[in-house]
Amino acid sequence: MGALALFFGFLIAGMPIFLVLGLTAMILFALGGRPMIAIPQKMLDDLNGFSLMAVPFFVMAATLMQKGGIARALIDAANAWIGGVRGGLAVVCVVATTGFAAICGSSVATAMAMGTVLVPAMLERRYQRPFALGVVGASGTLGIIIPPSLSMIVYAIIAEESVPRLFLAGVIPGLMQAALFLLYVGYHVRRHDYPREPAPSRRDFWRANGRAVPALLVPGIVLGGIYGGIVTVTEAAALSAVAALAVSLFFYREIKPSAMVGVLAQAMHSAATIMLIIATALVFGHWITESGAPARLVAWINGLGLSSWHFLLIINVILLVLGMFLEVVSIMLITLPLIVPVLKPLGIDPVHFGVVMTINMELGLITPPVGLNLYVLSSIARASIDEVVRGIVPFIGLLLLLLGLVTYIPELSLWLPNALIGIRR
């Protein structure tokens, strides 16, 4: 209880999350008689892991893709196929974002890249502002469930799970999410009689698809390398950064060589922020583990006689509430040291729970008051947060439906990894 009081006290005081985690860990280590020198040593040991190197590389790749013309190429290709339908830009948004998510791995970068192009275009064509903002913000969450996913890499590190298995587990739920969004978009544009977009000429069709080929090669190289056993996830992350740099700089040419220093500085700043949060959270997680809290939690749950059904319901509610107030990586790093030891005794596959956790994190990105995607869309359109929230509420309902289905039908997440990699014994 003392640890919780310290943590939430610092949080309410408005401290940055890395300071909240770091100071809480320092005080708890001191109260436990542990030397302070153990904290920086643990941070260095944790950050020295080979798997964690994937995080800054994927962040760099996401930043380059956001600014390098890849998003526009995918949007143009999707528009070439879908442009003639009613409310075509909204449909294009979901389809193109699904493709971009297979390259990027970051929800915020996905929402920013797609929103910069699509929001002005939809508003110019008289789309309702809340709807235009809502469909882009919600579709951006696909960035962390469709592989490659930064959130799943963080989960795999904490839970000591297979990254390729987690990536595969996110494919079917991610495609289900895109399908649910498309169904709602189709209903909305018909109900409000949105105009049809002009169909592209044959020449424009082939030109748009040709320009998208380099962008589509990136996920093929990265995911093909992982599942073909050619590269590790960390090597694939480095490969994706190099591929994104090459495509952005030499093919689409939307990043000038003179601007590269600024782009790389932004990528390093984002990566350093995430890594600092991870480092302090892992130290906090060490204290949780050494305090015996996970073992006591397992014993307490067994004593209550909770089934896996009840446990997952309770955890989903807790994660949804935390998602309203904390950044998603922080939630994972704080809660997983307590949750993971409970999963196997209750018969819950950690890979399945990884997808459940990811969908909860998607919801955290679009729920007020601190959902990051809300602020991204607000800044792009110079709209109020209330306006963005009004447009995103229907998509929150669809994500809650998806969360319920994936939580209680484990095969939706486990079938593909079991079929392609094999069932674990």
C-alpha positions, 0 to 999 in steps of 0.5 A: 500500500505504501508503494501505491501511495508513493506512486500515485502521490508523485503522479498527482503532483504532476511529475513526469512518469519516468521521475514517478517510477524512478523516485518511487523505486529509489525510496522503496530500495532505500526503505528496504536497506538496498544500496542506491548504487544498485539502481543505476546498475540495474538500469544499465543491465536492463537496457543492455539487453539485445531485444531492447535495441529493437525499440529505438530502431523501430522508433527511428523507422516510424519517424522516417515513415511519418515524414518521408512520403510513405503515408501519402504513397499508401493513401494514393494507392488505396484511393486508386482502388477505392476512390469511386465509392461513397465517402471514399476518403474515410474508407481509404483512411482505414485501408491505408492506415492498415497498410501503414501499420504493417510498416510503422509499429507506432500508433501516434506516428501512424495517426500523425502521418495519416492525419496530416494528409487525410484530415485536410482532404476530408475537411475540404470535401465537407466531411463532418469534422468530428467524423473526419477526426474520429476515423483518423484517430481511431484508425491510428491505433492499428499501428500497435496491433498489426505487426510490427508493434512497439507495444508487443516488443515491450510486452515480450521483453517484460513477459519473456515471450516470443516476439514473432509469436506475438506479432502473428497473434495480432494479425487476425484481431488487427484485421477484425478491427479494420473490418469493424471500422470499415463497416461503421464507416460504410454505415455512416457515409450512407446515412449522411449521404456523403459524396462519391469520390471521382474514380481515377483514370487508368493511368493514375491507377497504375501510377499510384500503385507503382509509387506504393511498391517501395513502401509495401516492400518494407513490411515484406522485408521486415516480417519476411526476414523474421518469419523466414528465420533470416534475421532476429527482431532486433536486426529486423528493426534496424533493417526497417530503419535503413529501408525507411531511410532509403525509400524516403531519401532516394525514392519519395524524396520528401525528406531533403538531405539537409533536413536529416539531422533534424529528423534523426534528432526527433527520432532519437529524442522520442526513442530516448524518452521511451527508453528512459521510461522503460529503464525506470519502470524495469527497476520499479518492476524489480522491486515488485518482484523482489518484494514478493507481491506477485506470489502474494497476488497469486495466492490471494486470487487462488484463495478467492477462487477466481476463474480466468473469466473473472480475472480477465474481466477485472484486469480489463476494467483496471487497464481501461481506467489506467488508460485514461490517465497514463501513457500506454508503455508506462501502464504495461511496465507497471502492471505486467510484473504483477499480472504475468505470474498470475496468467499460467496458474489460471490457464491463460496463455501469455501470448493471448493476454499480450493481444488483450493488453494491446487492445486495452492500450489502443483504447488508452490512446483514444480515451480522454483525458490523456489519449495521445491520439486525441491531441495529435488530431487536435493539433493537426485540425486545430480542433478542440479535444471535445470535437475529436472525442465526439467523433471517436466515441463510436470507434471506442464502442467498436474497440470494446466489442473487439476487446470482449471477443478477443478476451473470451475467444482466445483462438482469435489471437492464438490460431495463427501463431499455433498454425504457423509456428506450432502449438506450445506444450 
